Amino acid sequence: MSETSSFPYLHGFTQDEQERLRKQARFGEFTVYQNINLSSVQHLLEVGCGVGAQSEILLRRFPDLKITGIDRSTKQLQAAKTRLSSLPGAAGRFDLKEMDATAMKFSSNSFDGAFLCWILEHVPDPIRVLSEVRRVLRPGSVIYITEVMNASFFLDPYSPNVWKYWMAFNEYQLEQQGDPFVGAKLGNFLLQLGYRDIQTEVKTWFLDNRSPQARKDCIEYWTELLLSASDQLLAAKCVSEEVVQGMKDEMAKVASDPNAVFYYSFVQARAHT
């Protein structure tokens, strides 16, 4: 996603946001990668690699893998190059390119695997992206897609400012031609484009009194995620300063509530060309 594109990126491109993306990748690693197996892939295409937060995990988990990452943001790609270049064992295993995922400058049959994580929610034409991915993959290649399903968000005790903020968050993303509910549509997209062996899995963070520390950690992480969009939402007059502060106060209160419940599901799809 380009910082100069016609549709603004919900979370912005600050250095703090770049570090939050790395933290997000680490936070979700166990759940996201639980059923991902790229051990037979030699040359992986990562679409929307951003700051390289997922690239770092992929290179560590699959030591024989080489990654070509594409993104539209010069700023994010520079951060990714700097970070990945400092990692032991990563030298010569990654190549990052500034490129539009809807019009890739790769020949057909260039890769034997593809990985997309938290990217289709931000693009206006996910079908076009997945069509291009299919074109550049060799026959029989695997694709993994992990995406949001924001309608699943649930928090207890009831927190009115959190709900106001969350609705504004999703509505703003829709107005910017993104899709905060795209995860539920992945099966249809892949089927429409002729992918085979399509499987979808609903992955869930469901935390209550059985895991009080994990619940607190998760709610604090989500507070950071929500706040990462506050500047954009305030500038667009989607929320007021009072709602933002109220959301922060309510999230802090719920994080310390002895009977709090947090629930969120996302969707992971796997298929072959």
ZIMO-V818642 format. One record per residue. RES is the residue in one letter. PSI is psi in whole degrees, -180 to 180 (999 if undefined). OMEGA is omega as a letter, one per 30 degrees, with the letter a starting at -180 (999 if undefined). D_LAST is the distance of its C-alpha to the last C-alpha in Angstrom with 1 decimal. Layout:
BEGIN
RES;PSI;OMEGA;D_LAST / RES;PSI;OMEGA;D_LAST
END
This chain:
BEGIN
M;127;a;25.2 / S;140;l;28.2 / E;-10;l;31.8 / T;10;a;32.7 / S;166;a;30.1 / S;-13;l;31.4 / F;116;a;30.2 / P;149;l;31.7 / Y;128;a;29.9 / L;-37;a;31.2 / H;-6;l;32.2 / G;-179;a;33.6 / F;26;a;33.5 / T;165;l;36.6 / Q;-37;l;37.0 / D;-40;l;37.5 / E;-37;l;34.2 / Q;-42;l;32.5 / E;-34;l;34.1 / R;-38;l;33.2 / L;-39;l;29.5 / R;-41;l;29.9 / K;-41;l;31.9 / Q;-43;a;29.4 / A;-43;l;26.7 / R;-41;a;29.2 / F;-42;a;30.3 / G;1;a;26.9 / E;-49;a;25.6 / F;-46;a;26.4 / T;-42;a;24.8 / V;-42;a;21.7 / Y;4;a;20.8 / Q;-39;a;22.1 / N;24;l;18.8 / I;124;l;16.7 / N;107;l;16.1 / L;22;a;15.0 / S;-23;a;17.4 / S;-1;a;15.1 / V;135;l;13.6 / Q;-42;a;15.9 / H;105;a;15.1 / L;137;l;13.9 / L;122;l;13.7 / E;115;a;15.9 / V;128;a;16.2 / G;50;a;19.8 / C;-20;l;21.2 / G;-127;a;24.7 / V;6;l;27.5 / G;19;a;25.2 / A;-45;l;26.0 / Q;-33;l;22.6 / S;-42;l;22.2 / E;-44;l;25.4 / I;-43;l;24.2 / L;-45;a;20.9 / L;-36;l;23.1 / R;-43;a;25.6 / R;-30;a;23.4 / F;85;a;21.2 / P;-13;l;23.8 / D;2;a;21.8 / L;141;l;19.3 / K;137;a;19.5 / I;133;l;18.6 / T;115;a;18.4 / G;138;l;19.4 / I;148;l;19.9 / D;159;l;22.4 / R;-6;a;24.8 / S;115;l;27.9 / T;-42;a;30.0 / K;-45;l;32.0 / Q;-41;a;29.2 / L;-38;l;27.8 / Q;-41;l;31.3 / A;-39;l;31.7 / A;-45;a;28.4 / K;-44;l;29.5 / T;-46;a;32.9 / R;-51;a;31.7 / L;-33;l;29.1 / S;-21;a;31.6 / S;-5;a;34.0 / L;134;l;31.9 / P;135;l;32.7 / G;-2;a;30.0 / A;-14;a;27.9 / A;131;l;29.4 / G;4;a;27.1 / R;2;l;24.0 / F;149;l;23.1 / D;120;a;23.1 / L;133;a;23.5 / K;140;l;23.3 / E;119;a;24.6 / M;147;l;22.1 / D;122;a;21.1 / A;-15;l;17.5 / T;-5;l;17.6 / A;69;a;18.5 / M;142;a;17.2 / K;45;l;19.2 / F;150;l;16.6 / S;159;l;15.6 / S;152;l;12.3 / N;38;a;10.4 / S;-22;a;12.8 / F;159;l;11.2 / D;17;l;9.5 / G;154;l;9.4 / A;148;a;10.4 / F;126;l;13.2 / L;128;a;15.0 / C;118;l;18.3 / W;42;a;21.0 / I;-41;a;19.9 / L;-24;l;18.6 / E;-21;a;22.1 / H;-4;a;23.7 / V;145;a;21.9 / P;-24;a;23.0 / D;74;a;19.7 / P;-31;l;16.8 / I;-44;l;14.8 / R;-40;l;15.4 / V;-49;a;14.3 / L;-28;l;10.9 / S;-42;l;10.6 / E;-39;l;11.8 / V;-45;l;9.5 / R;-39;a;6.4 / R;-41;a;9.0 / V;-5;l;10.1 / L;147;l;7.2 / R;155;l;7.2 / P;135;l;5.3 / G;0;a;4.9 / S;155;a;5.4 / V;146;l;6.7 / I;136;l;7.9 / Y;132;l;11.5 / I;128;l;13.5 / T;124;a;17.2 / E;160;a;19.4 / V;156;l;22.9 / M;81;a;24.5 / N;-12;l;28.0 / A;-14;a;29.6 / S;-10;a;29.7 / F;130;l;32.3 / F;137;a;35.5 / L;134;l;38.6 / D;134;g;42.0 / P;157;l;44.8 / Y;133;a;44.3 / S;96;a;44.3 / P;-37;a;44.9 / N;-32;l;44.3 / V;-43;a;41.0 / W;-40;l;39.9 / K;-45;a;41.2 / Y;-44;a;39.5 / W;-41;l;36.1 / M;-42;l;36.3 / A;-39;l;37.1 / F;-50;a;34.3 / N;-40;l;31.7 / E;-38;l;33.5 / Y;-43;l;33.7 / Q;-40;l;30.0 / L;-41;l;29.5 / E;-30;l;32.1 / Q;17;l;30.3 / Q;19;l;27.2 / G;-173;a;25.4 / D;101;a;24.4 / P;1;a;25.8 / F;18;a;24.3 / V;-26;a;20.6 / G;-39;a;19.5 / A;-14;a;20.3 / K;-3;a;18.1 / L;-41;l;14.7 / G;-44;l;13.8 / N;-43;l;14.9 / F;-50;a;13.1 / L;-39;l;9.6 / L;-44;a;10.7 / Q;-34;a;12.3 / L;1;l;9.5 / G;16;l;7.5 / Y;157;a;5.0 / R;167;l;5.9 / D;44;a;8.6 / I;127;l;9.7 / Q;140;l;12.9 / T;145;a;15.5 / E;131;l;18.6 / V;122;l;21.8 / K;138;a;23.5 / T;137;l;27.2 / W;112;a;30.2 / F;105;a;33.1 / L;128;l;36.3 / D;-149;a;39.9 / N;-14;l;43.1 / R;-22;a;41.4 / S;70;a;40.0 / P;-39;a;42.5 / Q;-42;l;41.7 / A;-38;l;37.9 / R;-47;l;38.6 / K;-45;l;40.9 / D;-41;a;38.5 / C;-44;a;35.6 / I;-38;l;37.9 / E;-38;l;39.2 / Y;-45;a;35.7 / W;-31;l;34.9 / T;-44;l;38.1 / E;-42;l;37.0 / L;-46;l;33.7 / L;-43;a;35.7 / L;-23;a;38.3 / S;-18;l;35.7 / A;1;a;35.5 / S;-40;a;39.3 / D;-45;a;40.3 / Q;-42;a;37.8 / L;-38;l;38.8 / L;-43;a;42.5 / A;-34;l;42.3 / A;1;a;40.7 / K;33;l;43.4 / C;-27;l;40.9 / V;163;l;42.9 / S;165;l;46.4 / E;-36;a;47.7 / E;-40;l;49.1 / V;-42;l;45.8 / V;-48;l;44.2 / Q;-39;l;47.2 / G;-40;l;47.2 / M;-46;l;43.6 / K;-46;a;44.3 / D;-43;a;47.4 / E;-40;l;45.7 / M;-40;l;42.8 / A;-39;l;45.4 / K;-44;l;47.4 / V;-37;a;44.5 / A;-28;a;43.4 / S;3;a;46.9 / D;129;a;47.3 / P;-13;a;47.9 / N;24;a;46.2 / A;154;l;43.2 / V;132;l;39.8 / F;135;a;36.6 / Y;133;l;33.3 / Y;135;l;29.9 / S;146;l;26.5 / F;174;a;23.1 / V;137;l;19.5 / Q;128;l;16.6 / A;146;l;13.2 / R;141;l;10.4 / A;173;l;6.9 / H;154;l;3.8 / T;999;999;0.0
END
